[in-house]
Amino acid sequence: MLQNTEIPQNIEAEQSVLCAMMIDNSVIGSVTARLQPTDFYRQTHRIVFQAMMNLYSRNKPVDLITLTAELKHMDQFDAVGGVKFITFLANITPTAVNVEHHAGLVEEASVRRRILETGNGLAAMSCDDTVDTRSLAASARQELERLSSGKRSAGFVSVHDMMTDTMDRMGRRLENGEPVTGLSTGYGDLDRLTGGLQPSDFIILAARPSMGKTALALNITANVALRGAKEGDAPKRVAFYSMEMSRSQLLQRMICTEADVDNDELCPGPDTTGEEQMEVMNRIWPASDKIAGACIYINDTPGLSILEVRDSARQLKNEGGLDLIVIDYLQLMQAPGVRRNVTTNRQYEVSEISRGLKAMARELNVPVLALSQLSRSVELRQVKRPILSDLRESGSLEQDADIVMFLYRENYYKNEEPSRITELNVAKHRNGPTGNINLFFISECTKFVEIPKNIMELQKEN
């Protein structure tokens, strides 16, 4: 703990603010928008400020008589010093002209106290070996950034102030005839159904193992980063968090997908000629150059917490912008400040992660695409097609997500050659329709492509 440290405070500024609010009620609104009772150091000042806020909220004047009555109603009149103290406050300054400056001094001292309290709390927590240190460090950075910025909730915004931007977006959509208002995934049917990946949306892509979740997530990542920007716009920036695969494995996958190179072609047999090897390399090099120039950032640290993800994503956005966050996969994350052990309530932990991801999407105003496993209850049913209740370990995933998508291949559960036709089911869409989309999975290069409608119609006829 910090020793012999004087606690930041400015008693004179606190008293000047309270006096200004009494002698000029017109300044109360601007002061209460900036300060809260807890921003005052002295307890008596907190009580008086709260009493003034109570009167102001009821459209009552704030003066010696009304303030005295309110403090008596709160049973705090004697606690603050009675008539003598209230009279003293009313006579501190003859004018309210400097109230904004004095309120700033009170706010600054409050922020310094909270920074000091945070430091003391972190010092104590750092001695607790049950607290995960990475989560602790991320939490510290987040709290200190919030305190130093001095930002409070933006609060209400009138529809009048929002109308121009909203009408501009709606007008452009009608004029251009484009149904996609968010990030394009590169899959037309999916974009038409969802309108693209919208800022602040929390999107879950779920499936049983080996259905292609990571492959589709990487395909969408490449489509956004390589082809998502309109002509003249800056390239889109994507943060990919991999809790399972290494960054080198992911990069190799992306290169092979972009180059349409089969995995077997990277392991040539004894009969492979030099010309055949060169042909493969001639496809790989242009693809690798394209991906090298893309704004894709991979973090393959295992077991990240939501605080660590949010901290690094915020830093990436501040450094140059951020358009999409992809997490592979949700169940391998940790809740903030929790060291996983056999006694941990995993359902509670996943709920915390889910709420944290949604909050991060809103805070950073970018879509968050999180992959998720499905529970084994799917295997126990006769009909294997996933439903929302199959989301593993937490009903809060269904509640928090704006969009829930499932990957499903019917032949996966049959003793026959697996079908490459994969159903992408948009089972929940908070702001639009739901429906099924059919994709074709090229397993050799882990690539999903759209299926022309005429081929699907012919298959149904056969």
N, C-alpha and C positions, 0 to 999 in steps of 0.2 A: 504494500500500500504506500501511497505517497504521504510523506510526513512533512510537518511544518509548512503546509501549503495554505496560503490565504485563499479562502473561497471567494470567487469573483462575485461582486455585488455592487450595486450603485443605489444606495438608499435614497439619496437626494433626488435622483431621476425618477425613482418609483413614486415618491411623494409628489413631485411636480406633475407627473402624469395624472395621478388621482385628483389633484387640485384642479387641473385644467378641465377634466371631465365634469367636475362639479360646477365650475363657473361658466362653462360654455358647452352645453349639451350637444352642439353641432359636431364636436370632434369625437364623440363617443363611438360612432360607427367606424371611423378610420382606425381608432385605437383598438377596438375589439376585433377588427379584422386582422390585426397584426399581433396582438398579445393575448395570452390566456392567463388565468389565475396562477398557474404553476410557473409562469415566467417571472413572477415577483419572488424575491428572496425572503422578505419578511412575511411571516404568517399573517400578521394583522393586515398587511397590504393585500394579501391574497383574498382575505375575507371581504374587505371593503370593495375590491374590484369585482368580486362575484356578486355582491349586493347591487352594485351599479349595473352589471350585466342583466341581473334579474329585472330591475326596473326598466331598463332600456328595452328588453324583450317584450314587456307589457305596455310599451309606449307611454310610460310614466316619466315625468320629469325627474331629474337627479339634482337634489339640493339638500341642504342641511335637514330639513323636516322629513322629506321622503326617504332619505338615506337612513336617518335615525329609525324611522318606523320599520324599514325593511330589515335592518340589523336586529331589531327587537323581534321581528317575526321569525328571523332565522335563529333566534336565541344566541346571538353573537355580539350583542351591543356592549355588554360589560367586558367580554373577552378582548375586544379591540381597544378598550380604554375609555368607552363612554363618550359623553359630550365633549370632554376636554380634548380627546384625540381627533374627533370629527371636526371640531372648531379649528384645531391646529392645522388640519389638512386644507381646510377651506381658505386659509389665509397665507399659504406658502408663497404664492405668486399672484400678481395682479392681472396676468394675461395668459391666454392659452396659445399665444402665437408660436411658441417653440415646442409644442407638444409632440410633433413628429420627430424632432431631434431627440427629445427626452425618451420617447418610446423606443427609438433605435438603440439608445444606451441601455435601456432595460432588456431589450431583446438580445443585445450582444453579450451582456453579462449572463443571461440565461443560457445561451448557447455554450459559453465557456464552462458554466457549471455542469451542463450535460456532458460535455467532452471530458471533463474531469471525472464525473461519475462513471462514464463509459470506461475510461482508463482504469479506474479502481476495480470496476467489475471484471474487466478482462484480466487484470492482474490476479484476481482471486480465482477466476475460472481456469487460468493457465496452470494453476497448482492442482487442479482436479483432473486426474488421469483418466476419468471416465468420459471426458469431453473430447470429441474428435478435433484435433488441432487444425486440420485444413478448414473445417466448417467454422471453427472459432476465428481463424484469420480472415476468412471471407466475410463473416459477420462483422468483424471489426472494421474492415475497409468500407463496407456498406454503411454502417452506422456513422462513421466519421465523415464520409462523403455527404450523407444526408444532413448531418449537423452543420458542417462547414458551408454547405450551399445555402442554408437558412430557408430552404423551400418548405412551404406548407401546402396543404391540399388546395388545388385550384378552385374547389367549390363549384357553385352553380355557374352555368353559362346560359344566357338567354337564347331562345330560339331565333330571335332577331339577329344576334351576332353570328349564329351558325348558318343562317339561311343562304348567304351568298355562295359560300363554298359548296354547300350541299346542292344547290340548284345548278351550279357550274358542272359538278360531276354528273348529275342526272341529264343535263343538256348535252354534254359530250357523249354520254352513253347512247342517247337517242339519235344524235346527229351522226355518229360514226357507225351506229348499228352494231356495236360490239358488246356482247354479253359479259365479257371478262373485265371486271373492274379491279381485281387484285392481281397477284403474281400468277402468271401462266405456268401450269405444271408441265406443259408440253404435251398433254393429252386432251384433245379437243372436247371429247364427250364429258370428261371430268370437269373441265373448265366451264363448259356450258351449264352443268348441273350446279356447281358451287359458285360460279362467278370468279373463279380463281382463288388463291390463298389470300385471305383478307388480313390487313393489319390488325393486330390485337387478338386474332383468333387462336384458340388452342385446339389443335387437330390431332386426333389419335388414329394411327394406322395399326390395326391389330390382326393377328393371325396365329395359328398354331405353328410350331417350328417347321422350317424348310418350305414354307409357302412363298417366300420371296419378299419379305418385309424390307430387309436391308437393301436388296436389289432395287426395289421400287423407290425407296428413299434416296438411294444414290442416283437413280435415273432422274428423279425430280430435282435433286441438287444440281446435277449437270445441266439439265434443261433450263433452270432458273439462271444459273451463273453464266452459261455459254450463250443462251438464246432468249433469255427473259427480258432483256432491255430493248426498248424501242429505239429506232434509229435516232441517233443524236443524243440519247441518254447515256448516263454513266453505267458501266456494267453493274449487275446486281451482285451483292455480297452475301455469302452464305456461311454460317457457322455450323459445322457438323461435329457433334459430340458422340464419340464412339466408346461405349463402356465394354464392348466385347471384342471387336477386331482392332488390330493395330493400324496405325496410319499408313504404313507401307502396304498392307493387304488391301486397304480401301483404295489407295491410289492405283494399285495394279488393276483392281476391278474396274475403276473408272476408265483407265486407259483402254483396257480390253473391250469394254462396252462401247466406247466412242469409236474404236477402230474396227469393231465387229470381228474381233479375233477370238477364236475358240480357245478354251483353256488347254485343250490337247495340242494346239499348234505351238504352245510355249514349251512343250515337252516332246520335241521331235524324236521320231524313232530312228533306228540305224539306217533305214532306207531313204530318209529325208535328204534331198539334195540341197546344195548351197543356194541354188536359184530359188527353191521353195522357202528356205529360211530368209533370204533377202526379200522375198515378196511379203512375208509377214512383217519384217522390219519396216518396209516401205509403208505399211499401213499404221504401224505403231508410232513411228516418229511424228507424223503430222498430228495424230491424236494427242500425243504427249505434249506437243508444242501448244495446242489449243488449251489443254487443261492447265498447263503451266502458266498461261496468261490469264486464267480465270481467277476471280476473287473468291476462292474457296479456302476456308480455314478449318483445319481438323484438330480436335483435341481428343486424344485417346487415353487420357488419364482415367484409370478404372475407379469406380465407386465414388464419382463426384457427387457432392450435395447440391441441392437447388441453389443455395447461397453462392457456391463456387461457380456454378453455371451462370447465374445472373450477374455476378461480379465480373467475370471475364467477358460475357456478352456485352455488358454495358460499356466496358473499356473498349471493346472492338467497335462498338457503335460510335463512341466519342471520338475515336481515332480516324474514322473515315466513313462511317455509316454502316448499317446492317439491314438486310432485307428479309432474311429467313433464318430461323434456327431449327436444326434437325437434331433429334436426340435418339440414339440407338443403344439401349432401349430403356424405358422408364423404370422397370422393376430392378435394374442394376444400379439405380441411383440411391442416395441416402438422404433421409430427411435432415434438416438443419440441426446441428448440435447433437445428433444421435449417433452413438457408437453401436453398431448392430451386434446383437448377441442373441442367445437362445430365448431370452425373456422379452425381447422386443416385440411389441404388437405390430406385426407387419402390415396389417390392414390399416392401422392408424398411421403408420409411416408412409404408406403409399398415398393415403388421403392427404397428408401434409405435402407430399411431393406434387400431387395433382393440383392442389390449390396454389402452390408456389409457382408452378408452370403457367397457370392461367394468369396469376398476378404479374408474372414476368412479361407475358405477351402484351398485357395492357400497359405496363409501365414503359416498356421499350417500343410499343406500338409496331410490333412486327409479328407475323404469324409464327407460331411454334408448332412444328410437326414432331410428335413424339410417338415412337414405336412402342407397342405393348404386346405382351404375351397374352394368350387366352387360357382360361382355366381348362383342366382336363375333363370337365363336365361335358364338353363337346363330344368326347370319345364315347361317352356312355349313352348318348342318344341315338336313335335310329336315323334321324335326320341330322346330318353333321354340319349343316350350314350355320355359321355363327350368328348369335343374337346378342343384344346389348348386355344381358345378364351374364354373358360368358366372360366379360372383362375381368381379368384376374386380380383378385385380392382386394378390390375396393369398388363399392358402388359409387364412390365420389368421382371416379373417372367418367362414368356416364353423365353424372350431374355437371361436372365442371367443363367438359369438352363442348366446344361449339360444333365440331364435326367429328363423327366417329365413322371410320371406314374399315371394312373387313376384306381380307383376301381369302379366296376359297377356290379350290379345284376339286370337283366332285370325284374324279378318278384317284385322288390322293388316298382315299380310304378303301379302294378296291384293289384286288390282286390282278391288276392289268397294267399295261403301259400307261404311265401318267399322262394325262392330257396337258397340252401346252396352253389351252384356253383357260384363262383365269378370270374369275368373277371378282370385280371390285365393287363391293356393296356399300354405298353411302347410307348407313342405317340411321344416322342422326344428323340433322342439319338445322341448327338453331334458327338460321335466317333464310332458309330456302327449302327447296324440295329434296326428297330422298330418291334413291333409285339405284339400279344396277348398271355397271359398265363392264364390257368384255374387253380383255387385253390378251395379247398373245405373248407367251413367255419363251424367249430364246435362251434356254438354260445354259447353252455352251458359252455364251458371253454375258450371262446374267442381265438380259435386257428385255424390258417390257415394251411392246409396240402396240399401236392401235390396230384393230381388225376392221377392214372395210366392211360396210354393212351388207354388201351383196354376198360376201363369203359367209357371214353369219346366217343370212337367210337361206343359202344353199345347204348349210349344215343342218338347219332346223328341218328342212324338207327331207333330208336323207335320214 
